[in-house]
Every structure is written in structure tokens, then in C-alpha cells.
Amino acid sequence: MTTPLDALPLHVLRTRTSSKWMRYPDDVLPLFVAETDFALAEPVERVLLDAVRRGDTGYAPPGDSRIPMAFAGFAARRFGWQVDPARVRTTCDVMMGVAELLRAVTAPGDRVVITPPVYPPFFDVHDESRTVAESVPLLRSDEGWTLDLAGIDRAFAGGARAILLCNPHNPTGTVHDAGTLAELARIAQRHGAWVISDEIHAPLTLPGATFTPFLTAAPEAAEVGFALTSASKAFNLAGLKCAFIVTAADEPARIVRRIPDEVEWRTSILGLIAGEAALSLGDAWLDALLARLDTNRHLLSDLLAEHAPGALYRPPQAGFLAWVDFTALGWGEDPAALILKAARVALNPGPSFGEPGRGFARINIGTGPEILSEALRRIGALRAS
């Protein structure tokens, strides 16, 4: 049995200068932005220190072969996915890759399906790509959240040219099943539409769930799809700026090759170095992280039952982000605002994830049980008052 990873102590975390720890004063517990509270994996720390010591902080070489090979090995081990390294191209981050792909497969003014509640940049990227977001909300039931395939079909029939797929889904933590993804691929192919799949949370798939890479879901998926991913979420490397675009068929690969070289030049060399180490040598650390997240997602269930009875929460199937419905507590459309002001705990506002997020908040559980417990104790005190 894998021993869960321990988080860094709070007094150490407060010395960090990242967004999570600098945005609010020290009396606030930050459980919002998608950063985790653990020390770096030892292989990652080692290669970064070595790079700094030798001054290896220049430009990242386009066409660098290390990350594609490292990702292909990781994908084979973790997902049973056979990736062709020649069809992996790096960029700065996933959302930059999304913007470039949208520019490549749409015309200005084209509509692009998004599936709220969903990662807020899925709304914002259209200013950059000059496209228009068309919302087809997830369907919610007692069994969880699912894609509205009939609604997506109607959107494509009405002229939408692409869909931004969040796989696994942020903020619900849903791991879309293979059958759903296969049908999405067939719908997209039937309408001549594209599927751009953000798979950055895939390495964080938790026990009991099986991640299906979109490009493997059906033969049609390879023909209509692009996958974007990174080591950044799993290994807490967002500031090092390295992501990659993956294709599995000739036409998507040709489209990616046409994207300007400048997009690849924006990759950070430290991101390449750290990402290669994480994907090649970080499995044991990642398993310990998953053990911690598995414990924390169930701990949150207990804490909500104790301190915020009435709040509705389905433990995520992937990731370190929990999607909690506080509607029954009567805290308004944006409970995170009240929680921040009165309980001094920073959560992500539900409405920022779209209309279905009203009454919800997103809680980052990528921390130690002590911090998570204190945050819920504070929230419970607000309820008691």
C-alpha cells in the first residue's frame, strides 16, 4: 500500500511567492487556485537544481525530442496509450495551445461548444481566438455529471465548428467514460467538427476510475481530435511553462505542424527539463500524491457532513479540485464570497465556471489534512453564526 504524500507545513507554504500564497493576507487559508502544497518530486528538484547550477536557462530548442519520448513512455505506463512521439509538439501552456488550435480550425466568429460548469479560461480564450462560446451544460443526476451528447449534436448541427472538452472535467472531477467519448467523436465527425481535449488532469485519475484518452476512444476520435496536456498539474510545475499538443492521425498532425514555430519557442527550457524528469522518473511520487488525494476526497465528505450539513458533494474521480453545492445553506449565488469575508477561507467562486455554478464553490484539496480540516472548521463556524 502506497504511503500518502505529506504536505509542507503552513509556515513553509506561506514563504512561497506564487499566486496561491500571495493573493490574500496571512489570516486567509487559500484553497482556490490549482496549486498543490507538496514539495517537488525529488527527481524534478534534482534536475532543476542541476540546470540552475550550470546556467542552463536559455531558449528551449524547437523540436526537442526529450519531452515527446518521456510523455510517450508515461502514457503507455499510466494509460495504456501508444503515443507517436513524432506527433507531440510543445508549447507554453495548455490554454495557449487551445487558442492556437482554435485559430487553426475555425474562422473569426465561429461558435465553439463549451460544457459548463467548466474551467473559466474556456470562456475567456475566445477573445484571443476570435470565436464565440456556445454553452451546452453538463447533465447532472444522482449518478454524477455527464456530457449532454444530444445538446452537443444540436450545436454542431446548428453550425458550431469545435468543442473544448475537459477530460477529466474541471471542476466536477468527472472522468468521462470511453463510450461517451466514442459517441462524441462520431458526432463530431458526422458534422465535420473538431474536438480539442484538455487532458491536463489525466495523471491525477483516482482509484476506482479509468481515464480514456480522447484520441483512443474510437477510430473517429483520432481523425477529429487534438489532445493537450502537461506535467504541470500533477507535479505542480505550472510556473515552468511547458505543455504539449498530441495528435493521432495525419490531418490533425498536419494542422499542428502549420502552427507558427513561435508557439513552440515559447516553451520554457526549465519546463522541458522538469517535465521530462517528472514523466520519466516521477511515478513513485505521483502514486503517493494520488494516495493523499484519495484520502482527502473522502475526508472532505466527512468534514462537510460535520461542519456544513446540507452541502452536496460528489468526490472527484480525478484531480485535487472538489465541486461543492452550498445552495441548501442559503449563502447566495456566490458562497465563496461570504466564506472568504466571514470565515477567511479562499475558494473559487462557483459562478466563474458558468451559469450552472451558481450556489457552488470549488475547493482545492491538494493540501494536508490539517489545513483542510481547519478550513472546514472555519466554514462550519460561519454556518453556526
N, C-alpha and C positions, 0 to 999 in steps of 0.2 A: 504494500500500500504506500502510495506517494505521500510524503510529509508536506502539508501545505506551506507555501511560502509565507514568511513573516514580513509585515510592512515595516518601514522605517519608523522610529519614534517621532512623535509630533514635533518635538523641539528641533529635530533634524529637518523634517519636512518644511518647517517654517523658515529655514535658511535658503530654500530654493527660490529662484527668481523667475519661474515660469508663470504663466497666466493663472494657473490654479491657485498659486500661493501669493501672488502679488495683487490680485484684483480687489480683495477685501481686507479690512483690518484684522488684527490677530484674534479678536474675540469671535470671529466667524469661523465655523467649520466648513471648509469648501468641499462639497460633494457634487460638483456640477461638471465642469469641462472634462473631456475624456482623456485625462492623465491619471496614471496609477501611482501608488505610494510605495513602491518597492525599489530596492537597489537594482541597478542594472545586472543583467546576466553576466557572470564572470567572463565568459569568452568575449562578450561585447565590450565590457570595460577594458579588458586587456588590449584588444586591438586598437581601441580609441586612444588609450594612453601611449601605445607604441607609435601610432600615427602622429600624435602631437609632438612626441619626443624627437621624431625625425623630420618634423616640419612638413608632413605630408598633407598640406591643406590647400592645395592648388585646385585647378579645374578638373572636374570629373571627365574622363575621356568618353566621348560618344562611342557606342558600340562595345562598351566594356562587357566582357563575357562572363565575369565572375557572378554577378547577381542572377543572370538568366540560368546559369548552371546550378547555383545554390537554390533558387526557387524551384527549379525542376526537381531536384532531389527532395526538397521539403514537401512539395505537392505529392510526390509519389509515396513518401513515407506516411504523411498525415492523412491524405485524402484518397490514395489510390489513383491519382490523376497523372496521366503521362503527358507532360508538357514538352513541347519542342522548344528548346532554348533559343532557337533562331527566331521564334515568334514572341519573344519577350523584349519589350523596349522600355527603357527607364524614362522617368520624368520627375518633376519636383515633388508633387503630392497627388493624391487621388483626384481631388477636385480640379486641379489643373488639367489632368488627363481627361476628366469628364468634359470640361469646357472645350478642349481641343477636339475631342471626338464629336461633340455636338456640332461644332463648326464644320467638321469634315463630312457629316452625313445629313445635315439639314440646311435649309436656306433661311435667311432672316424672316422672322415672323411665323415660322413653322411651329406647330404645337408639339409638346413633349409631355408624355404622361409621367406623373409622379404619384406616389401612393401614401398619402398622409394617414396617420401621423408619421412623419418622416424627418430625417436629418435636415436641419434648417438650411444648410447650403444647397440642398436640392431645389429650394425655392429661389435662392439668390443667384445661382450660376447663370440664369437666363439673361441677366443684364449683360453678362460677358459674352455669351454665345448668340445673343440677339434672337433667342427663341422665346416661346410663351409656354408657361407651365399649365398643364391641364390635369386637375386633380381627379383621381379615381381612388377614393379612400379604401383602405383595408376593410375587410368584413370582420366584425367582432362577434364571437359567440362564446358559449361556456367552454368550448374547447380551445379557444385562443384566437389569434388573428390570422387571416388568410388573404391572399390576393383576390381581388374581385375580377376574375378572368372574363366574365361576361361584360363587365363595365370596360375593361381594357379592350376587348374585342370591339365594342361600340365606338370607343375613342379612336381606334385605328381605322375603323370603317368610316368614321367622320373626318379622317384626314390627318390625324396625329402621325408623326413620322418616326417617333422613337419612344422608348420608355427608359427612365432611370430606375433600375432595380436595385434595391438594398438587400443584399443576400450574404449573410444573415441580416435581418432587418433591425435598424436603429430608429426608434427607441424600444420597440417591443421585445427585442431579443428573439424573434421568431426565426427558426431555421426552416426555410421553405422546402417542402418535400419534393422528391425527384419527379413525381407525377405532375405536380403543379408547374414546375419549371419546364417540363417537356411540353405541356399544353401551351404555356406562354410562348415557347419557341415556335410551335406550329401556328399559333395565332399571328405572331409577328411575321412569319414567312408568308402566310396567306395574304397579308396586307402590304407586303413589301416594306415593313418597318424594321427598325433596329432595336436591339436590347443592349444597353450599356449597364453592366452589372458591377456594382461596388461591393467587393468581397473582402474588405479590409478586416472585418471581424471574424472571418472564417477560421483563423488559427485558434480562436477562443471558443470554439464549439465545445459545449459542456457534456458531461456524461448523460447518456440517455438520448442524445440527438445525433444524427448523422448529417454532415454537411455534404451537399451535392454541388460541385462547381457548375455554374450555369452552362458552360461550354460543353460539358459532358452529359447533360440531361437528356439529349435526343440528337440525332443526326442534324436536325434543322437548327439546333442551338449553335452549333459551330458555324453555320452559314450566316446567321443573323446577329451573332453576338460578339461583344468585347468584354473582357474582364479586367478590372483594375484592382490592385491590391498592394500591400506593403507590409513590412515587418513592424511598422510604427505603432499600431495599436497594441498588438500583443506584447511587444518588447519595450514600449514607452520611448519611442525614438522619433516622435513627431517633429521635434525641432531640428532633426538632422536632414530632413527633406530628401527623401528617396522613395519613389513608388514606381510601379511598373504596369504596363498595359500588355495584356496577353490575348492572343488570337489563336484560332484552331482551324482556320480554313483560308483559302487563297484570297478571296475578295476582302474580308476584313483585314488580313495581313497587308494587302496592297494599300488599303486606306491608311493604315497606321504608318506605313513607310512614307506616305506622302506628307505626313505631318512635319512641319519645319524642324530642322536639326536643332534650332534654338531651344525647342521644348526639351530636348534631351540634355543640352548643355546646362540647363537649369538644375539638373540633379546635383546634389552635394556629394563631394568625394567622401566626406565623413559618413554620410548616409550610406553610400555604397559599401564602405569598409564595415560599418556596424551591421548593416543588413545582411551582408554575406556571412558574417560571424554568427548572427542570430539564427539565420535559416539553416546554416550548416552544423552549428555546434550547440544550439540553444535548446534542444529537445528536453533535456532533464529539467532545466529551469522552467520551461513552458509547462511541463507536466505539474510542477509544484505550484505554479500560478493557477492552473486550472483547478487543482485541488483546493486552493484557497477560495477561488471564486465559487466553486460548488458549495463549500461550507457557508460562504457569505450570503449566497442567494437564498438559502434555507434559513439562515439566521435572520435575514430581513423579514421573512414571513412571520417568525416568532416575535420579532420586535414590533412589527406593525400590529399584530394581534394584541400585544400587551399595551402598547402606547397609543395606537391610533386605530382602535377597533372601528370597523366600518369602511376603512380604506381597502380598496380592491387591488390585488396584485397577483400576477401570474409569474412565477420565477422564470427568468430568461433561459432560453435554450442555448444561447451563446452570448459571450461578451460580459462586460462588467457594468452594464447600464440597466437599471430597473425602472420600469414604467408603472407608476402608481396612480390610481384613480382616487382622489380625495373628495370627490363630489359629495358623498354622503355626509362629510363632516361640515359642510356648509361654509367652506373657506373661499368661495367665489370661483371665477373662471381661471384665475391665476394663483393657486395656493402657494406657489413658490415665493411670490412677493410677500405674502403675510408671514410665511415661515422665516424668510430672511430678516424681515423687520422685527418680529417679535421673538423668534427662537434663535436667531443668529446662526442659522444653517443655510448655506447657499446651495440651492438645487436649480436644475434647468427648468424654466417656465414651460409648462405644457403647451400653451398657445403658440409658442415659437415653432412647434412641429406641425402646425396647421390647425384647421378648424376642429378636427376630432380630438385635439389635445386640450380643449377647454376642461378645466377641473382636474387635470393631471399635472404631475411633475415627474421629472426624470432624476433618479438618484444614482450617483456613482458609487458602486460597491467595491471598487478596486482599491481597497484600503484594508487596514487592520480591523478586527472585530471590536477593539476598544473604541476606535473613532466612530465606527458605525453605530455602536450601542449608545455612545454619548449623544450622537446626533438625534437618534430616535427618542432618547430620554428628553431632550430639549423640545422636540416636536410634541411629545406627549404632555409636557408641562403646558405648552400652548393650548392644547385641547382642554386640559383641566381648568385653565383660567377662563 
